[in-house]
């Protein structure tokens, strides 16, 4: 957003493009953790020990 603000102040981009860039950066910041959570935690739920080995596979 800082780079977009510099471009806006320098007259390289107009206010409409600046708004789109700010909204796009906010949306990607909010959506990314949700997508990562779904990718990393899909599959069976179980209990894991410190080494990452599955102790209980949800039986």
Buried (B, 14 or more C-beta within 10 A) or exposed (E): EEEBEEBBEEEEBEEEEBEEBBEEEEEEEEEEEEEEEEEEEEEEEEEEEEEEEEEEEEE
